[in-house]
Amino acid sequence: MKKSTPAENPDAYIASLGGWQRRYVEALRSAVVGAAPLEESVKWGHLVYFSDGPVLLIRAEESRVLFGFWRGQRLRDIESRLKPGGKYEMATLHIVEGMPLERDTVIRLVERAVALNTAEGDPAIPVSAAGRARPDSMQLAASARSQDDR
């Protein structure tokens, strides 16, 4: 399912899929957009959903569909099959053909992920010890000072 050019929009992304992957992606998308007000786009070649920063992704691959959350490591009490990995607190569910996944579970995951972003802000923006986001230049300066102190 490698695409030479990314889809222009979410509908085109789904239209490019076939078989069981398309059915799962359509079902996930339906549950996700019904669970919370999210901005939906195609970014990095797959579906990405935003609310106060990135919340989740849906990516179809040749042998699986990935359903990942930027703060997914905190969602494992809802879905224990989420596998931690990557930057931030990312965790991803690796869906294969025939794997059961309840719509109610998807909705609970999305609702909690959106609530975490609402409470804590964009997971991709670094936070200082005081809990406020700092521009990258300030982080670099702070990092350089801490290395000078050694």
N, C-alpha and C positions, 0 to 999 in steps of 0.2 A: 504494500500500500504506500510505497514511497511516491511522493508528489514532487514533480519537477518545479512547480511554482505553487506558493501558498494560495489557498482559497481566498477570494476577495471578501467573503463575509461568512457568517455561521451557516446560512442556508446552503451556500456553495460547498462548504466543508462537508456537510452531511450528504449532499448530493454526490460527492466524490467517493463516498463509501459504498460498500456492498455487503451482502451476507449478514452474518450474525453480528459483526461489528457495527453495521449501520443500525440494526435493531436495538442494540444496547446503547449506542450513543444517542439515538432518538429518545429512548426511555429515560436515560440520565438527564438529557437536556430538558425534557418536559418536566421532570421532578424538580430540577434545579431552578428553572425560571419560575416555577409555581411556588417555590419555597420562600423566596425573598426578592426584594427589588435589587437587581444586579445589572451592571453594565456588561454586556456580552460582546466579545470580539474574537477575531482570529489573531493570535499573537504567537510568535515562535512556531508557526505552522500548525497550531491546534486551537481548540476552543479554550478561552480564558475568561473568567468571570471576576468582576471587580466590585468592591464596596469598601470604601476607605482603604484602597490598595488592593492588590491581588488576593483573591480568596481561594479559588480552585481552578483546576484545569480538567479537561477531558481530551484525551489523545488516543486515537485509534492507531494501532500498529498491526502488522501482519498476523501476529499470533495472539494478540491481547488488546484490551482497552485499558488505558490508565485513567484512574479517577483520583486526582491528587489535590491536597490541601496545603496551603502555605503554613498553616498552624496545625497540621494534621496530627502531629505527635500528641497534641492535647485532646484529640478526638478518639483515641483508641478505646476509651471506655464505651463509646457508642458502637464502634466497629473495630474489633480486635485484629482483623486481617490487614489493617493499614500498616504498611511497611515504612519505617523511618528511613530517611536518606536525603541527601542534597543539602542545599543551603536553608537557612532560617530554621523552622521547625517542621520542615516538609515531611509528609508521609503520604504514601500512595497505595491505593488498592489496585492490584493487578487482576483484572477481570479476564477470564477465559470463557470460551463457549460453554454454555450450560451452567455456569456458576450462578447460584441464586444470590439475589440482592433485593431486599424489600424496598419498595418505594418509600415507606415510612422511615426507614433507616437513612436513606438518601436525604430526605427532608430534614431529619434531625441533625445530620452532619452539616448541611448547608446553614441551617438556622444558627447552630452553635458557632460555626466558622465566621459567619457575618457578625454575630454578637461579639466575638473576640476582636475582630477588626474595629468594630464600633467602640469598644472599651479601650483598646490599646493602640489603635491607629494602624497605619500601613506597616505590614511586617517587613517590608523591604527597606524601610528608613531606619538607620541606626539610631539608637536611643542612648543618651548620656546617663550617667549614674543618677542624675536628678530626675530622669524620666522624660526629658525633652529631647526632641530630635536635634541633632547637630549637623551642620553642613560638613561635607567631606573634608574641606580644608581645615576645619577646626579639629576633626578627628586626627588628621595627619599631624597637625601641630602638637596635639596632646600626646600622640604616639611618639613623636620625636622627643618631646620633653621627658617622657617616662624612660626612654632609652638613654638619654643624657644623664638621668639621675642614677643610673647603675654604676 
